[in-house]
Amino acid sequence: MSLPSQKKTEIMPAIDLLDGNVVRLYKGRYDESTVYKTTPGDMVRRFIEEGARRIHVVDLNAARSGDIAVNRDARNEILLAAEGKADLEIGGGIRDAQTAGEYLLSGFRYVIIGTAAVKNPVFLREMIDTYGPSRILVGVDAESGIVRVSGWEEDSGLKLDDYLKRLIDHHVQEIIFTDISTDGTLAGPPVATMRDILERYPFRLVASGGVSSIDDIRALLDINTSGRLVGIITGKAIYENRLDLREAIAATEA
């Protein structure tokens, strides 16, 4: 499988939803969350004003339990604020065709399948066959080389390399890779791991976890020799004013 390159890497600001609030977790731990005093809609409007054209949304309640009802109002607020102005992708709890279809029909451009891609690969293939590989993304979340699922709380027993090889067989084209040990830490992204994925596998890659500064953005852009690093997700660094979103977007255009 050989995929076309993409010249520009999108900076994707993140909105994580927990109990209707905008939050960030530390290393994926639900009991170590920071709640931000803003609304989901206000965050979308801010991101768009600062130049974002693709926004990453995670429903943490659904990721943990599969319950998509808790954050329904927050998701609708995000859809309304972004309509016609930015593409939205959403992950968390997408484990059946009804949920995937509801999200895509409601206005989300992409859905991210994580736990279900590990536990129910037949479902993943069905969604790719139904909606096409450009709209069905796979969230690959790993810690110490092992894939984790169910809101990062469960060890899948799968080695990262073995899982990525499996995804090639399922005709997956784009993955969002998160190194859980760096997520929410502002410790910097695992550049070497991201480089390894780009060099060894044919996927388009969205890098996630640990991005804390413009130097981190530039370090990731430097490994994009293939043109397949299509996105960089950043959340906490923006919320805590450590990374200027406009500056980060400008770095991708230099």
N, C-alpha and C positions, 0 to 999 in steps of 0.2 A: 504494500500500500504506500503510495507516494502522494503527499498532499501538497497543494500549491502554497507558496509562502505568502505572508502578508507583511508589507513593508513597515506599517505603523503598528506599534504596540499600544493598546488602549490602557490608560490608567482607570481602574475600576474602583471607585469608592464603595465601601461596604456598609450595609445596614443590616444589623442582626436584631431580630425581634424576639423578645421574651415577655410573655404576659402583656402584650400590647405596647411594651416599652422598647426604646432603642437602647441596646446594651452592647458591651464587649465582654467576652469571657477571657480569663487568663488560662492559657494552655487547654482550652476547651472545658474548663471546670465550671459547672453550673453554680457551685457554691462560692465561686470567686468571680462574680460579675460586677461590672460598673454600669450603673444606670445613668444615662445622659438626659439632662433636662431639656428635651426638645421633642418634637413630634416627628413621626416618620415622613409626613408630607413636607415639613419645613426642611428636613435634611435633604430630601430629593431636590427641592427648589434651590437650596444652597449649592448642592453639587452641580446642578445644571448651570446655574449662574456662573460658576467658576470654570465651566468648560467641559464637564463630564458628558460623555455621550453613551456610556454603558454603565449601569449600576448593578451591583451584586447584592442580592437580598437573600437572607437565610432566616427561615422560620425555625427557631430553636426549640419551641414547644413541639412542633411536628417532628423535628429530627429526633427528639428524645422518645416520643410516645406514639407518633403517627397521627396525632390529633391536629387537624388543620383548622379547626373552628376557632381556637383561642385567639389567633391573630388575624382573623378575617377582616375586621374593620381596619386594622393597620395596613394590611395588604391593599385593600381598596383605596385607602388614602394615598399610598405610594403610586398606584396605577393612575389615579386622577392627576396627581402632581406631575407625573412623567409623560403623560399622553402627548404623543407627537413631538416630544423634545429629546427623549433618550430611550435607548433600548434597555429593557430590564431582564435580568436572569434571576431565577429563584431556585433555591434548594432547601431541603429539609422535609422529610416525611413523604416524599413522592414515591409511593410504593404500590400504586395501582393505576390502571388506565384512566379511571374516572378523575383522579386528582390531577394527573398530567394533562389530560384534555381540558379540564376546567381552567387550569392556569394558562395554558396556551390560548384558549379561546377568550379569556378575560383580558388579555393584553400583554402578558409576559412573552417576550421574544424567545427566550430559551428556558428550558427546565433542566435542573441538575439532579441526576439520579445517583445516589450514594449507596446507602445501605442495601437497597433493592438490587443494585447492580451486582453486589457481592452474593446476596442470598437467593436471588431469583433472576439468573441471567437470561432465562427465557423471556421474562417481562422486559428486560432491557432490549433484547432483539426485537420484540414486538413493537416497542415504542419507536425504535430507529426505523423499522419498516413502515410504520404508520406516518410518522412526522418528518422523517429524514434525519440523517446524521448531523446536519448543520444546526438543528434545533434541540437535539437531545445530547446534553453534555454529561460527562461522568465526573463526579467528585471523588477524588482519590485522596483519602486522609490517612496519614501514616505516622507512626512513632517508632523510632529505633528499627526501621525497616519492616515493620509489621502493619498491615492495613487494619484500621479500626472502624467500627460502624456504630449505629444507634446513638447518634450524637456524641461520638468518640468515646463512649463509655464501655464499649464491648470490643474485645480482641477477636478479630475474625479468624486468626490462625493462619492467615495467608501472608506469605512473603511478598513484599512490594514488587519485586522483579517478576515473580510468577503471575501476579495479578495483572500487571501491565501487558504481559504476553497474552494473557487470556483476552484482554480488551481488544487487542489487535484482531483476534479471531472473531470477535463480535462486531467488527466493522465500526468501532468507535473512532471518531475523528478528532474530538477535542476533549481534553481533560483539564480539570482544575485540581492542581496538586497542592495540598497543604501539609506542611511538616508541623504536626501538632505541638511539638516541643518548642516551637518558636512563636506560635500564634498568640497574639495578644501580649507578647513580652517586650516588644520594641527592641529586641536583641539583634535584629538584622536577619535577612532571609538566608536560607541554606543554598547559597549560590552554587556550590559544587554539586549538590543533588539535582538542582534544576538543570545545570549544564549536562549532567550525566543522562537525564531523561531526554533532553533535546538531541543528544548525540546518539543514543542507543535505540530510541523509539520514534516512530513516524508521526506521532500526534501533534496537533496544534496544542500549545501549552499555555495555561493561565497560571501564573505563579502566585501563591498565597502564603502568608505567615511571616511575621517578624519585620515587615518593612517599616522602617522608622525614620528615614531621612532621604533627602535627595541623592545622597551618595549611594544608598541602597538601590534606589531606582536606576542610577547609572551603572551600578555593578551588574544588575540583571540585564540591562540593555546591552551591555558589552558582550554577553554570552549569546546574543541573538544572531549568530552568524548565519543560521539557517532561515531566518525570517519567520520561524514558527512559534516564537514567543508572542502570542497574540494579546496577552493581557497581564497586568500586574494589579492584584487586589491589595488595597490598603484601607485600614479602618481606624484603629486606635490612634495612629500617628496624626491623622487629620483631626480627629475629635479633640486631641490634646494639644493641637497647634504645634506639633513637631515637624510636620510636613505641609508645605503649601501646595494645595492641589493644582493651582494654576502653574506653578513652577514645575511640578512633576509632569503635567501634560506638555508643557513647553519643551521639556527635556526629550520627549519622544519625537518631537518635530525638528530637533536640531540636526 
